[in-house]
Amino acid sequence: MSEHPINPLPRLIPTLLLKDGLIVRATQFRTHQIIGAPLLTVRRLSQWNVDELIILNISEGEEQDLRRDDLQYRYDSSNVTALLRQIAQNSSMPVSFGGRIRSVEDVRELLESGADKCVINTQALVTPEIITAVAKRFGSQCLIVAIDVKEHADGRREVFSHKGTQPTGKDPVAWAQEAERLGAGEIFLNSIDRDGMSTGYDLETIRAVTAAVSIPVIACGGVGAYEDFARGILEGGAHAVSAANIFHYKELSYIHAKNACIAKGVGMRAASVGSRWTTQEPVYDLAERDARIAKRLEQAATPLPAATPRPAKAVRWCSNCVYPSISATPSAYDENGVCMGCRASVVRTATPQEAWVERGKLLKDLLHEYRSKDGSRPDCIIPVSGGKDSYFQAHVVREMGFKPLLVTYNGNNYLDVGWRNLMRMREAFKVDHIIYGPDVDLLKKLNRLGLIIMGDMNWHCHVGIMTMPMKIATQLGIPLVIWGEHGYADLCGQFSASDFVEFTYRTRLEHFARGYEWNYFVGLDGITAQDMQMYRYPSDQQIYDVGLRGIYLANYLSWDANDHIDLVRKKYGFEISETPFDRTYRTMSNLDDMHENGLHDYLKYVKFGYGRCSDHASKDIRAGLMTRERGVELVRHYDHVKPSDIARWTSYVGMSEDEFDRIADTYRDKRVWYRQDGAWKKDCMWD
């Protein structure tokens, strides 16, 4: 066997799965749930001083569909090599890139685009000589051969190709030895059966392969807890351990995983909080920002054409509910056209009662672990808007015998009924309650700028409620913040119920802030850094020092908003709206913000062609409360309606309705909307 340099320190390597330009969570190579776009995730991993990063492109085609005009991070091209260049520019760690590599020239292009190593899988099995050709041209140190292994019922392991779909008849040990002989520099050993299952590594296969080759073996597949990494090295003999899903679930996950390995005696490079190369908060090109805004306003002032091209590919709708393929919350579909939101709902519904009982015990144990031992502080923080979910969260925690601190962000948009509900909480639950209300002049500026910059006047509300509770938690030394349901898991099935996903800074920045951090607004319309300090998230060091975690109750309890509303109305006098909403049939939600069900949601319709009624109908269809046919009727009735609260908002911020419409129209997604005879049109599957 040829000599290969081996890193003397075991490595911990996150793996990102890239499908059609988006990061996905995978289960057994079959189910793919969209996590989000890659750039902010890569930046976040860079902040954690990651040893290395592996990115595997599992797309079916060449096109990387990344268009979202309302997001701060933009992509110059839909080509994968262009995407890799931008990833490399945002990375301070070595990047290995794999997927769809068919030739030595493909390797050359990827290396020139920023990859430090290339990962080859299927093509190495189809034409093994590519391994030798790449090694001779670029060196073995640039080449990782990936081996996907499936265990049969009789215990036999077999190598599979083509994304784990085709058996090869090859034994993984023999194939690893052959790959080394041909010139591979490392082996990436992945378990198909354990992928996304959180059952731990296939240690038997790892031991067999590592004993048979002299080149480094990277183990992957099955990690469900930080402790699994150490077992992969100490018991499996792997030179490096990798995982994909777990790094998306928890805040500072990489740092905690490394600490867990070191605590078990694994001699890894020490984990550290904070990077000398990458800041937690993005540093923006202010000239580029100002040019974007100027271009947007110029576009809004330009008369619309009478006709534009019809989208080549129509938007698809879930075959079970009414959720669309192009949406604010990224969704994916299975082979039957069912969205991941429906798939996740089926799993939750099928979860037996005894499992929920066990999860309830886990929740109580967690609360006991983090409660104030001497009564010097509240046991936890609950972010509340005063809505039905807020009441239910407080109810659960108080019924378990713990005393939370309630924290509210007041965006100055409360309905009267919503404000009464909020004011009632302190007495109803006998707890302390902090309400933060920003300067109203600042709010008006942020409303206007939010519309212009990202087509969302409620940026300040989303970021405010996602920031204030965590900020106060670090200031008061309270390590546990309890949220309600994970909206993205609920609507679009972003995670599995077994993930126990927690709140993270990356989720806040990418999904709720759309990539626009507080400092993006400094210097606009006279806004100063001092004005924006309350929107500034705690630093990683502050989070680490407090041991701060943000958990979701819906991971531990069988969550049903329709049941919750009955409970909180009877027990606490919660009020619902007596006035129907313009854009949805429900009267119990978003009472804290008159624009959330109204103008804010109308902007979502303008951008993506669907609205709050689609959200609510999809949830009720999944819960068995209405048929899809009835859902379609409601969507037809509500989704297109221009809400009456536009008069309040335009007067509030000093903008005409015509100006609002012209700016909003610039955000219409060309995959959804086209113009015909001077009017906006979109296609629907059910038309």
HUQUI-V341977 format. One record per pair of residues at least 24 apart in sequence whose C-alpha atoms are under 6 Angstrom apart, sorted by sequence separation. I is the first residue (numbers start at 1). J is the second residue. If there is no record, write none. Layout:
I;J + I;J
//
This chain:
121;145 + 198;222 + 379;403 + 380;404 + 381;405 + 382;406 + 383;407 + 384;408 + 117;142 + 118;143 + 119;144 + 120;145 + 121;146 + 197;222 + 198;223 + 378;403 + 379;404 + 381;406 + 383;408 + 88;114 + 117;143 + 119;145 + 120;146 + 195;221 + 196;222 + 198;224 + 378;404 + 407;433 + 410;436 + 194;221 + 195;222 + 378;405 + 405;432 + 406;433 + 407;434 + 408;435 + 409;436 + 410;437 + 85;113 + 194;222 + 200;228 + 405;433 + 407;435 + 611;639 + 85;114 + 186;215 + 189;218 + 207;236 + 584;613 + 610;639 + 104;134 + 186;216 + 187;217 + 188;218 + 189;219 + 190;220 + 191;221 + 206;236 + 207;237 + 186;217 + 189;220 + 190;221 + 226;257 + 230;261 + 81;113 + 203;236 + 386;421 + 173;209 + 177;213 + 386;422 + 17;55 + 18;56 + 19;57 + 13;52 + 14;53 + 15;54 + 16;55 + 17;56 + 18;57 + 19;58 + 20;59 + 122;161 + 13;53 + 15;55 + 18;58 + 19;59 + 122;162 + 52;93 + 54;95 + 56;97 + 57;98 + 58;99 + 143;184 + 144;185 + 146;187 + 52;94 + 53;95 + 54;96 + 55;97 + 56;98 + 57;99 + 143;185 + 144;186 + 145;187 + 146;188 + 147;189 + 148;190 + 149;191 + 150;192 + 21;64 + 54;97 + 56;99 + 140;183 + 144;187 + 148;191 + 149;192 + 150;193 + 20;64 + 21;65 + 140;184 + 141;185 + 20;65 + 21;66 + 46;91 + 140;185 + 598;643 + 46;92 + 43;90 + 503;550 + 39;87 + 135;183 + 502;550 + 502;551 + 132;182 + 411;461 + 462;512 + 463;513 + 131;182 + 132;183 + 131;183 + 584;638 + 409;464 + 500;555 + 583;638 + 409;465 + 583;639 + 607;667 + 582;643 + 607;668 + 407;469 + 606;668 + 607;669 + 471;538 + 479;546 + 485;552 + 479;547 + 480;548 + 482;550 + 483;551 + 484;552 + 477;546 + 479;548 + 480;549 + 481;550 + 482;551 + 483;552 + 484;553 + 485;554 + 467;537 + 480;550 + 482;552 + 464;535 + 383;469 + 382;481 + 380;480 + 381;481 + 382;482 + 380;481 + 344;493 + 341;491 + 341;492 + 340;492 + 341;493 + 340;493 + 331;492 + 28;192 + 28;193 + 28;195 + 27;195 + 27;196 + 26;196 + 418;591 + 418;592 + 415;591 + 388;565 + 414;592 + 414;593 + 415;594 + 413;593 + 414;594 + 413;594 + 360;556 + 359;556 + 385;592 + 444;653 + 25;245 + 47;274 + 12;240 + 14;242 + 15;243 + 16;244 + 47;275 + 10;239 + 11;240 + 12;241 + 13;242 + 14;243 + 15;244 + 10;240 + 12;242 + 14;244 + 47;278 + 249;501 + 250;502 + 249;502 + 251;504 + 10;268 + 9;268 + 327;608 + 322;618 + 321;618 + 321;628 + 311;671 + 300;662 + 300;663 + 310;674 + 308;674 + 308;675 + 307;675 + 307;676 + 306;677 + 306;678 + 70;454 + 71;514 + 72;515 + 72;516 + 35;494 + 34;494 + 33;494
//
